[in-house]
Amino acid sequence: PFSEAMQSLDGRSVRGHAIQIVRFDPADDLPECHVLFIGRDERERMLALLSSIGELPVLTVGEDEVFAQQGGIISLEVQRNRVHFAINIAASQHAGLGISAQLLQLAQIVEQEGS
């Protein structure tokens, strides 16, 4: 459900930085990026994709309800036509990324399984 919204961002600019949406072939290596969106269709490879990033400063966003619990940073989910999201603070710290206090107030905070 988020694919169309993301495509609408392609070519826009944020603080002087152009947004470029790039789709990659799952068989290829991950391209260098700042944000990696992992859709539901990649559920089988989710853990492998997350581990391939390691400690790189990449914001990982997924639409699987357990994405943040599995080590992703932000999980998005649509419920009753509203977008809800969860944040894994430990995963963001592991990536060296800070999350604003305002965003944290709106999110459900989750812990990674096994921690």
N, C-alpha and C positions, 0 to 999 in steps of 0.2 A: 504493500500500500504506500510505501514511501518513495518508490522509484520515480513517479511523476514529479513529486515535490522536489526531489534532488535534481532532476533534469532541468527544472525551471531555474535553478541556481547557476547552471553552466553559463560562463561568460560574464557573470556579474562580478562586482568588485567589492571587497571589504577592506576598509582602511588602506586603500591603494594596492591591494593584492587581488589579482584576478583569480576567480574560482574556475577550476577546470575539472569537470567530471570525466573520469576515465574508467571504462569497464575493461577488465582484464580477463584473459582466459585462465581458468583455474589450473590448467596444466603448466602455465608459465610461472616464473618467479614473481613475487609481489613487486609492483612498481614502487618507486620512491614516492611517498605521499605524506601528508600531514593528518589526514582523516581517512580511515578505512571503514567503509560500511559493509557489513557482512549480512546478506539477506537470508531469509529462511531457507532458500533453496541451497544454501551452503552449510546447512546444519551438520551434515556428515563430516565436513572438513573444518568446522568451526575451531576446534581445539588445536588442530595443526596450523591453521592460519594465525591464531593468536600466539602460539609458541614461536612461529617463524618471525614474529615481530621482535621478540625478546624485550630488551629494555629501550628500544627506540622510542623517541618522543612522538608517538602516533596515537591520536585519539581514535579509539575503536568504538564503533556504534553498530548495534545489531537489532534486528526486529524479532529475535527469539526471546520468549519470556524468561528464559534462564541464562541469557547471554552474559549479563553482569555477574551472575553467580558462578559462571564458568571461567571468568577471568577477563571478560570484556569490560570496558569502562562505562558505557551507557547502553541500556536496553530500552527500546521503544516498543510500545504496545498500544494498539487502538482498542478502546473499550467504549461501547455506546457512542461511537463517532467522536470520541475525544482521545487525544494522544496522552498517554501516561508514560512516565519514564522512571527508570531506576538507575542509580549510580553506584559503582563500586569504587570507593575512595582509595582503597589499598591498591587497586589496579592503576588508578590515575597517578598515585605517588610512585609506583614502580616504573611508570613511563616517564616520570619527571614532569608531569603536567598538573597544574593547579586547577581547581574547579571553583568558580566564584561562589561566595556565600549565598548570593541571591538564588543561584541555580540550585544549590544544595537544599535551600528551604522549600523549593517546589518539588523536589525529587523524593522518591522512596530510596533510602540508603540500604544497600545490601552488602553482605559479606561474601567473600569467595568461599565456595565449598571446600572443606578440608582445612580452613584456616582458623 
